[in-house]
Amino acid sequence: MCEGGELIMSVPGNPDETYSWTSLNNPGFSSTGPGATINIVGLNDGGRYVITVISGSTGCTGRDTADVRIIPLPGVADGVYNGPLCAGDTLALNVNDTSTDVSYVWTGPNGFTSPYKQSFKQGVGESDSGPYIVIVERENKCTRRDTLDVLVKPRPAAPDISSNSPITSGETLYLEMKNPATGASFQWRGPNNYGS
């Protein structure tokens, strides 16, 4: 079972019998009754558990054992990506995790899925914004997960530029952008370190 899970052990109960649970690996553990529970198991809770049953009518004693294996969880899954992104960029997803013997699954908007720790999606658009979930799994479905909120911003349209060229020396050059995007900023560059 997975680290952090709930361990439940039980035997068929009989009102005429008394029950005692002990652990060979955890001397501090004990329980009575036909069932025993550890709400949140740690790695030290693995090992052999012994149930001793005493019959009230005969005084006879019976014992049984249960071997419990605790599978450690993967390390904390810390997902990262290469934001901020603009439409057309490549999204790069990664997990800051040094766990061994684990598998990775990424899922995201528009049916995105990838089985790699480091995953990519080329040519993203605004519709690729949203939650990306990574699940890090060790055997027996022992998992950790993280969620990234990815934002892809719209890229302005290619500028459509016009001028009053050709002109002669001494005349004023006029430059105009015919399709300015709302909310965008503009920088002009040209010969002789021209800038505006």
N, C-alpha and C positions, 0 to 999 in steps of 0.2 A: 504494500500500500504506500501512498505518497506521504512524505513529510508534511505535517500540518493537517492531515486528515483526522477523522474520528475512528478510533479502533473499538469495535464491538465484538466481544467474545461471549458465547453462551452455550449452555448445555440444556437438554430437556429437564425442566424442573419437576420435583416431586415434593409434596408437602411434608413427607416423612423424612426428608434428607436435609442435611446441612452442607454448605458449600464454602470452600475457602480457595481463593486465587492467590498465587504468588508468582514472582518472576525470578528466574535464575540470573538474569542480567541486570535487573533493577531491584536491589534489595528493599528500596523504599516503597515498592508497589505492593498493595494488598487489597483484596475486595472480598465481600461475602455475597451469597446469593447465587442463583444459577447463571447470572450474567455479570460481565465486568466491562467497563467502558473507560477509555482514555479519550477525553474530548479533543485534544490537540496533540498529536503524537510528534515527538522529536526523534532525531536519529538515535538517541540513547534508549528509546523505547523498543527497539527491535530485540529479537532473541526468543528464548523459550519461556512460555508461560505454563504453569502447572495448576490444574484444578483438582482439588481433593474433595471427594464426596463421602460423607459418613451417613450410613443408614440408621435412622432412629429406632427401627424395630429390631435390627440384628446387631448393630454396632460395627458392622463390616465396613471397611474402607476401600474405596476405589480411586484411581488416579488416571488422569489423561493429560496430554501435553499439546500445546499448539505453538508452532514455530512462526514467528512474525518477522517479516523482512520489511524494513522501512527504506523506501527509495528517496534519495535526496532530491529536492526540487532544483531546477536550474537556477542559476544566478538571477538577480533582478534584471528583468528585460528593460533596457533603456534605449528606446528607439530614437533615431535622429534622422534628419534629412537636410538636403542642401538648399534650403530656402534662404532668402525669398526667390520665388520663381516667376517667370513671365511665360506667357503662351509661346509654345515652340521649344522651350528648354527641355532638358532631360532631367527627370526626377531621379535622385539617387537616395535610396533608403538603406539604413544600416542599423545594427544593434550593437551597443556597447556592452558586450557580454563575453566573458572568458570561459563559459561552461564547456565541458567536453561531453561527448556522447549524447548530443541533443540534435533535434531537427528544428527547422524554422519554417513557418508559413506566414506570408504576408497576404492580406486582402485589403481591397480598397474600392473606391468608386469605379463605375463602368466595368464591373466584372474583373477588376485587376486581381491577380493572384500570382504568387511566386514562392517557390520552395527554397529560396536562397537567403542566407543571412544578409548579404549585400545584394540588393535588387535595384533594377533600373526600369524606367519607363520613358521612352523617347517621345519627343514632340507632344508634350502635355498641353491640354487646353484648360479653359476655365472650368469645364465640367469635370475635370479630374481633381478639383478641389474637394476637400472633405476628410473624413476620418480614415486613416490607414492603420490597420491593426496587425501587430506581429504576435504570434504565439510561439513560444519556445517550449518544446516538449521533450521530456525524457521518457523512458519506457513506462508502460502502464498508465498512460495519459496523465503523467505528472507534469503540469504546465505552469508557466507564468506568461503574462501578456502585457503589452503596452499599446497605447493608442496615440497616434500623431494626428494633429489637425493641420493638413497641408493646404496652403493657399496658393493658387495660380492666378496671377494678375494678367489682365489683358495687355497685349502689346500694341502700341500705336501703329496705325497704318504707315506704310512707307511714304515719306514726305514727297509731295508733288511741288517742285520748286520752279519758279519762273523769274526772269530778270529782263531788263531793258537792253541787254547785250545784243549786238556789239555796240560799243560806245568808243568815243575818241578820248585821248588824253585830256584831262581837266574836267570831263563831264562827270556827273554823279551817277553812280551805279545803284540801281534799285533792285532789291531782292524781295521776293514774296513767296510765302508758303501758302498754296491754294487750299490745302485740306488740314488746317490745324485741328488737333484733337482737343476736346474739352478737358480742361484740368491738366493738360500737359505743359511742361516747360520746354524751352527751345534754346539751343546753342548753335550759333553760326560760326564756321571756321573757313578760312580761305588763305590765299597766298599772302606772303609778307606778314605772317602772323596775325592776319585779320581775325577778329573775334567780336561777337555781339551777343 
